[in-house]
Amino acid sequence: MIDSPSVRERRLARELRLLRELGQLHGKDVAERLGWSASKVSRIENGRIGISSEDLELLIELYEVPEQQAGFLRRLAPSARPKGWWDAYADTISAGYANLIRLESGSRALRCYAALVPHALLHTPEYVREVILATWERPSQAEVDRRVQVSRRRQEVLQPDRPGGGLRFAAVIDESVLNRRVFSTGGSDSDTSVMRGQLRRLLDVAEQPNVTIQVLPFAAGLPPVTAGSFSVLDSRATGTTDVVYLENKTRIFFIDAEAEVHRYTRAFDLLSEMALDPDDSRAMIRRALADL
């Protein structure tokens, strides 16, 4: 489990190391030919440092990489990805959160299991505010407003009119999420308006062509995951499932070990099989809304 920003950069590092080995070159050979130090080659291949676009092109030429594969390597390089809107918040959001937003923006698909609350990409602003305040901490109003604003910008990846039709998003939501009451901040009275808005948001988003929402009913039995919510990302650059993340109030964990990613992917597949189909799921959401 990792919390570094370089999940896909490390994929690039592995690819470069493999290319060197296929060319039957040692690190010192590469260093001599390019005028680098051997330690620089080692640090690039171990993912300890990034690689500039200029240095990447030198390696592509040295290893005689075919153009199609070279394009793949360039897409993995951090320098190939332009800065995003989240960079404007670099001084106010954690590095882990910024990296999560960047990964989502660079993904073609996201699959998630929501065990306690809907996935953050599905929240209404009012629901986000209550999630932020559901703690012993009391952030300032400015802090709350900023976090709500960032959350709303993060959700732009779901817009179907984006290039490519928006992020392909599939969520399995536990039935408990639909029935958990939201209480007015600082009070003990159930605030049905917030939950009504959130349930309507689920119904609205479920109509988008790039979104699939399923509900896992209590009647389906125990889910194959007992550790809670998780999300699986498919890279736009590689076209493969390569990252799992676990998000909570204080930290975000990234998992990129192939065996672990496969286990979470399989767990989502099982959850999807256990859950109601999209039509029945929308019917259950509408019933939960009517009961408020």
C-alpha positions as CSV (number, residue, x, y, z in Angstrom):
1,M,0.0,0.0,0.0
2,I,1.4,3.4,-1.0
3,D,0.6,7.0,-0.7
4,S,3.0,8.5,-3.1
5,P,2.0,10.5,-6.2
6,S,3.8,8.4,-8.7
7,V,1.7,5.3,-9.4
8,R,1.9,5.6,-13.2
9,E,5.3,7.2,-13.1
10,R,6.5,3.9,-11.5
11,R,5.0,2.0,-14.4
12,L,7.1,4.2,-16.7
13,A,10.2,3.3,-14.6
14,R,9.5,-0.4,-14.9
15,E,9.0,-0.1,-18.6
16,L,12.4,1.7,-19.0
17,R,14.2,-0.9,-16.9
18,L,12.7,-3.7,-19.0
19,L,13.7,-1.9,-22.3
20,R,17.3,-1.6,-21.0
21,E,17.4,-5.3,-20.0
22,L,15.9,-6.4,-23.4
23,G,18.7,-4.4,-25.0
24,Q,21.2,-6.3,-22.9
25,L,22.6,-3.1,-21.5
26,H,23.8,-2.4,-17.9
27,G,23.0,0.8,-16.2
28,K,26.6,1.9,-16.5
29,D,26.4,1.4,-20.3
30,V,23.4,3.7,-20.5
31,A,25.2,6.2,-18.3
32,E,28.3,6.2,-20.4
33,R,26.4,6.6,-23.7
34,L,24.3,9.5,-22.5
35,G,26.8,11.2,-20.3
36,W,24.9,10.5,-17.1
37,S,25.9,9.0,-13.8
38,A,25.1,5.4,-13.1
39,S,23.1,6.5,-10.1
40,K,20.9,8.7,-12.2
41,V,19.9,5.7,-14.3
42,S,19.2,3.7,-11.2
43,R,17.1,6.4,-9.6
44,I,15.0,6.8,-12.8
45,E,14.4,3.0,-13.0
46,N,13.5,2.8,-9.3
47,G,11.1,5.6,-9.6
48,R,13.0,7.7,-7.1
49,I,13.2,10.7,-9.4
50,G,11.1,11.8,-12.3
51,I,12.3,12.0,-15.8
52,S,12.2,15.0,-18.1
53,S,10.8,14.8,-21.6
54,E,14.3,15.5,-23.0
55,D,15.8,12.6,-21.0
56,L,12.9,10.3,-22.0
57,E,13.5,11.0,-25.7
58,L,17.2,10.1,-25.2
59,L,16.3,6.8,-23.8
60,I,13.7,6.1,-26.5
61,E,16.3,6.8,-29.1
62,L,19.0,4.7,-27.3
63,Y,16.6,1.7,-26.9
64,E,15.3,2.1,-30.4
65,V,11.7,2.0,-29.2
66,P,9.0,1.6,-31.9
67,E,6.9,4.7,-32.3
68,Q,3.7,3.2,-31.0
69,Q,5.4,2.1,-27.8
70,A,7.2,5.4,-27.6
71,G,3.9,7.2,-27.6
72,F,2.7,5.0,-24.7
73,L,5.8,5.9,-22.7
74,R,5.4,9.6,-23.4
75,R,1.8,9.4,-22.1
76,L,3.0,7.8,-18.8
77,A,5.6,10.6,-18.3
78,P,4.4,13.3,-15.8
79,S,5.7,16.0,-18.2
80,A,3.2,14.8,-20.8
81,R,0.3,15.7,-18.6
82,P,-0.6,19.4,-18.4
83,K,-1.3,21.1,-15.1
84,G,-4.8,20.7,-13.9
85,W,-7.2,23.0,-12.1
86,W,-6.3,21.3,-8.8
87,D,-2.8,22.9,-9.0
88,A,-4.4,26.2,-8.0
89,Y,-5.3,24.6,-4.7
90,A,-1.8,23.2,-4.0
91,D,-1.3,25.2,-0.9
92,T,-4.6,24.3,0.6
93,I,-5.2,20.6,-0.2
94,S,-3.0,17.7,0.8
95,A,-0.6,16.2,-1.8
96,G,-2.5,12.9,-1.5
97,Y,-5.8,14.5,-2.4
98,A,-4.3,16.4,-5.3
99,N,-2.8,13.2,-6.6
100,L,-6.2,11.4,-6.3
101,I,-7.9,14.2,-8.3
102,R,-5.1,14.0,-10.9
103,L,-5.4,10.2,-11.2
104,E,-9.2,10.4,-11.6
105,S,-8.7,13.0,-14.3
106,G,-6.3,10.8,-16.2
107,S,-8.5,7.7,-16.0
108,R,-10.9,6.3,-18.5
109,A,-13.1,4.4,-15.9
110,L,-13.8,4.2,-12.2
111,R,-15.6,1.4,-10.4
112,C,-16.4,1.8,-6.7
113,Y,-18.1,0.3,-3.7
114,A,-19.7,2.7,-1.4
115,A,-20.3,1.2,2.1
116,L,-21.1,4.2,4.2
117,V,-21.7,7.3,2.1
118,P,-22.0,7.7,-1.7
119,H,-18.8,8.1,-3.6
120,A,-17.5,11.7,-3.5
121,L,-18.2,12.2,-7.2
122,L,-21.9,11.7,-6.4
123,H,-22.2,14.1,-3.5
124,T,-24.4,17.2,-3.5
125,P,-22.8,20.4,-2.1
126,E,-25.1,20.2,0.9
127,Y,-24.2,16.5,1.6
128,V,-20.5,17.3,1.2
129,R,-20.8,20.0,3.8
130,E,-22.4,17.6,6.3
131,V,-19.8,14.9,5.6
132,I,-17.1,17.5,6.4
133,L,-18.7,18.5,9.6
134,A,-19.5,15.0,10.8
135,T,-16.5,15.0,13.1
136,W,-15.3,16.3,16.4
137,E,-13.2,18.8,14.5
138,R,-14.7,22.2,13.6
139,P,-13.1,23.6,10.5
140,S,-13.6,27.3,9.7
141,Q,-16.4,28.3,7.4
142,A,-13.8,29.3,4.8
143,E,-12.2,25.9,5.0
144,V,-15.6,24.2,4.6
145,D,-16.5,26.4,1.6
146,R,-13.1,25.7,0.0
147,R,-13.5,21.9,0.4
148,V,-17.0,22.0,-1.1
149,Q,-15.7,24.0,-4.0
150,V,-12.9,21.5,-4.7
151,S,-15.4,18.6,-4.4
152,R,-17.6,20.2,-7.1
153,R,-14.7,20.8,-9.4
154,R,-13.6,17.2,-8.9
155,Q,-17.0,16.0,-10.1
156,E,-16.5,17.6,-13.5
157,V,-14.9,14.3,-14.7
158,L,-18.4,12.8,-14.9
159,Q,-19.8,15.4,-17.3
160,P,-20.8,13.4,-20.4
161,D,-20.0,16.3,-22.8
162,R,-16.3,16.1,-21.9
163,P,-13.9,14.7,-24.6
164,G,-14.4,11.0,-24.7
165,G,-17.9,11.2,-23.1
166,G,-16.7,11.7,-19.5
167,L,-15.3,9.2,-17.1
168,R,-17.0,5.8,-17.3
169,F,-18.3,5.5,-13.7
170,A,-19.9,2.4,-12.1
171,A,-20.9,2.4,-8.4
172,V,-22.3,-0.3,-6.1
173,I,-23.9,1.5,-3.2
174,D,-24.8,-0.4,0.0
175,E,-28.5,-0.1,0.9
176,S,-27.5,1.4,4.3
177,V,-26.2,4.4,2.4
178,L,-29.8,5.2,1.2
179,N,-31.3,5.0,4.7
180,R,-28.6,6.6,6.9
181,R,-30.1,9.9,8.2
182,V,-28.2,13.2,8.0
183,F,-28.6,15.4,11.0
184,S,-28.5,19.1,10.9
185,T,-25.0,20.4,11.8
186,G,-24.6,20.7,15.5
187,G,-28.1,19.5,16.2
188,S,-30.0,16.3,16.8
189,D,-32.9,16.7,14.3
190,S,-32.8,14.7,11.1
191,D,-32.4,17.0,8.1
192,T,-34.5,15.3,5.4
193,S,-33.8,18.1,2.9
194,V,-30.1,17.2,2.6
195,M,-30.8,13.5,2.1
196,R,-33.7,14.2,-0.3
197,G,-31.3,16.2,-2.4
198,Q,-28.7,13.5,-2.3
199,L,-31.1,10.8,-3.4
200,R,-32.3,12.9,-6.2
201,R,-28.7,13.5,-7.2
202,L,-28.2,9.7,-7.4
203,L,-31.3,9.4,-9.6
204,D,-30.2,12.2,-11.9
205,V,-26.6,11.0,-12.4
206,A,-27.8,7.5,-13.0
207,E,-29.5,8.7,-16.2
208,Q,-26.1,9.7,-17.7
209,P,-24.9,7.4,-20.4
210,N,-21.4,7.1,-18.8
211,V,-22.8,6.2,-15.3
212,T,-24.1,3.0,-13.8
213,I,-25.4,2.9,-10.3
214,Q,-26.4,-0.3,-8.5
215,V,-27.7,-0.9,-5.0
216,L,-26.5,-3.8,-2.9
217,P,-29.6,-4.7,-0.8
218,F,-29.4,-6.2,2.7
219,A,-31.2,-9.3,1.3
220,A,-28.1,-10.0,-0.8
221,G,-26.2,-11.1,2.3
222,L,-22.6,-10.2,3.4
223,P,-20.5,-8.4,0.8
224,P,-17.2,-10.0,-0.3
225,V,-15.5,-6.9,1.2
226,T,-15.6,-6.2,4.9
227,A,-13.0,-3.4,5.0
228,G,-15.4,-0.8,3.6
229,S,-15.4,1.5,0.5
230,F,-12.9,1.3,-2.3
231,S,-12.4,2.6,-5.8
232,V,-10.7,1.0,-8.8
233,L,-9.2,3.1,-11.7
234,D,-8.5,2.2,-15.3
235,S,-5.7,4.3,-16.8
236,R,-6.4,6.3,-20.0
237,A,-2.7,6.0,-20.9
238,T,-2.3,2.3,-20.5
239,G,-5.9,1.1,-21.1
240,T,-5.6,-1.2,-18.1
241,T,-6.8,-1.3,-14.5
242,D,-3.8,-0.1,-12.5
243,V,-4.8,1.7,-9.3
244,V,-7.0,1.1,-6.3
245,Y,-7.6,3.9,-3.7
246,L,-9.1,4.0,-0.3
247,E,-10.2,7.4,0.8
248,N,-11.1,8.6,4.3
249,K,-11.3,11.9,6.2
250,T,-7.6,12.2,6.9
251,R,-5.7,10.1,4.4
252,I,-5.8,8.5,1.0
253,F,-4.1,5.2,0.3
254,F,-3.1,4.1,-3.2
255,I,-2.6,0.4,-4.1
256,D,-0.9,-0.5,-7.3
257,A,0.5,-4.0,-6.7
258,E,-0.9,-6.1,-9.5
259,A,-2.1,-9.0,-7.3
260,E,-3.9,-6.6,-4.9
261,V,-5.5,-4.6,-7.7
262,H,-6.8,-7.8,-9.2
263,R,-8.4,-8.8,-5.9
264,Y,-10.2,-5.5,-5.6
265,T,-11.3,-5.7,-9.2
266,R,-12.7,-9.2,-8.6
267,A,-14.4,-8.0,-5.4
268,F,-16.1,-5.3,-7.4
269,D,-17.3,-7.8,-10.0
270,L,-18.8,-10.0,-7.3
271,L,-20.5,-7.0,-5.7
272,S,-21.9,-6.0,-9.0
273,E,-23.3,-9.5,-9.5
274,M,-24.9,-9.5,-6.0
275,A,-26.4,-6.0,-6.5
276,L,-29.7,-5.1,-8.0
277,D,-29.7,-4.2,-11.7
278,P,-29.7,-0.5,-12.6
279,D,-33.5,-0.3,-13.1
280,D,-34.3,-2.1,-9.8
281,S,-31.7,0.0,-8.1
282,R,-33.3,3.3,-9.2
283,A,-36.6,1.9,-8.0
284,M,-35.1,1.3,-4.5
285,I,-33.6,4.8,-4.5
286,R,-37.0,6.2,-5.3
287,R,-38.6,4.2,-2.5
288,A,-36.0,5.5,0.0
289,L,-36.8,9.1,-1.2
290,A,-40.5,8.5,-0.8
291,D,-40.0,7.3,2.8
292,L,-38.2,10.4,3.9
